[in-house]
Amino acid sequence: MSGEVIAFMILGFMAVAGAVMMINLTKVMHMMIALVLTFVSVAGIFLLLSAEFAAVVQIMIYSGAITIIMLFGIMLTNHQDESPSKVRPLGKAMILLGILGFAAVVYAGIYNLDFGTVAGRLHADNTEKIGISIFSEYVIPFELLSVLLLVGLVGAIVLAKKDEKEEGDS
């Protein structure tokens, strides 16, 4: 077994373990830490695939921004649910059966997968190629996306100001 395979196995296990912990933990902060573990593990897998740009975006966007936004959203909603879990043993068995079935389907799909021959310089200068592609072939969609994000930001500010005015009137 090569070092890449061992690193992939470790990162894959960490990603799955983080996802399972995210689902099973009860405290919001612990859930967010497990989610960050999953995101960072996926970024490590991207690095193993020589996709440096995707790895950096994974860390910056998902591990940073999305996790913070989710945490603020949960904290601002004042979530105080302390009710015990109501999963019965039959429900746990069905969940385990579903997970094993999904794993079997994924294994069968990967086991029979054949990529054929791979180009020798497939991943050389991929970040540069992405930049050139975005700013030459995809300029219009890139600019439309920036306008869409700006409209969403302005809409969020308008809605926040509207709520402040309604609270001030009462």
Secondary structure, 3 states (H helix, E strand, C coil): CCHHHHHHHHHHHHHHHHHHHHHHCCCHHHHHHHHHHHHHHHHHHHHHCCCHHHHHHHHHHHHHHHHHHHHHHHHHCCCCCCCCCCCCHHHHHHHHHHHHHHHHHHHHHHHCCCCCCCCCCCCCCHHHHHHHHHHHCCHHHHHHHHHHHHHHHHHHHHHHHHHHHHHHHC
